[in-house]
Amino acid sequence: MAVNVTEKNKTLNEIIDWCEQLEVEGLRLASDLLMQHDMAAYGVMQGQINAYEKTADHCRSLLGYTGSMPSEVPNQSEDAK
């Protein structure tokens, strides 16, 4: 099945943006929880932040190459002189 790299990258970038937004919101909440000395809730929030960060990193690793491909590739066989 052919995959439209542009559409795939668009979707992945939307997920990355969403994860980064939730990560920022989580960091704010984690800071508030830390100031309230609510260590249990702080730990949970840190776990969620980590999950968003790992998800965004994984999506970045899946982004496809969208540049132009060379139209001609030199002969690389061992017999080429």
N, C-alpha and C positions, 0 to 999 in steps of 0.2 A: 504494500500500500504506500503510495507516494504521500509524503508529508510536506505541507506548505511551510517552509522554514520561517517565513515572515510572520504567519499567523501563530505558529508555535512560539516564536520569540515574543510576540505581542502578549500572548497569554502568560508566558513565564514572567515577563516584566511586570504584568499586573499583579501576579502573585507575590513577586519580590517587593513591590511597592506596598502591598497590603501587609506583608510580614514586617517590613520596616516601620510602618505606621503603628502596628500593634506593639512592636518592640519599644518604640519611643514612649507610647502610653504606659506600657508596663514598667519602664524605668522610672517614670514619674510616680506611679503608684508604689513601686518598691521603695523609693526614697521616702515617701510618706510613711509607709509601714515601718521602715527602719527607724524613723524619728519617733514613732509611737512605741517602739520596742516590741513590736508584734513579730517576733522572729519566725514563728510557724508560718504565718501568712507571707512574710518576706521570702522565706525559702520556696514556697509554692510559686510565688511570682517570678523568682529567679529561674525556676525550672521552665516556666512558660516562656520567659524571655529567651532562654537558651534554645528552646524548641523553635521559636520564630526565626532566630538567627541561623540555626542549622538548616531549616527549610529554605530560607532565602539563599544560603550558600549553595545548597543542592540545586536549586533552580538556576542559579548562575552557571553552575557546571554543565547544565543541560542546554544552555543557549547555543544555537547552531550558527555555523558560519554563513554569513550572508554576502560576503564579498564576491567579486566576479572570479570565475574559474578561468585558468589559461585556456586559450583556444587550441594551442598546439603544444605538445610535450615532446621534448627531444627523445630520440631513441636511446634507451638506457640498457639495451641488451649487451651481454658480454662480447658479442661478435661485432658490435658497432665499432668502426674505426674513426 
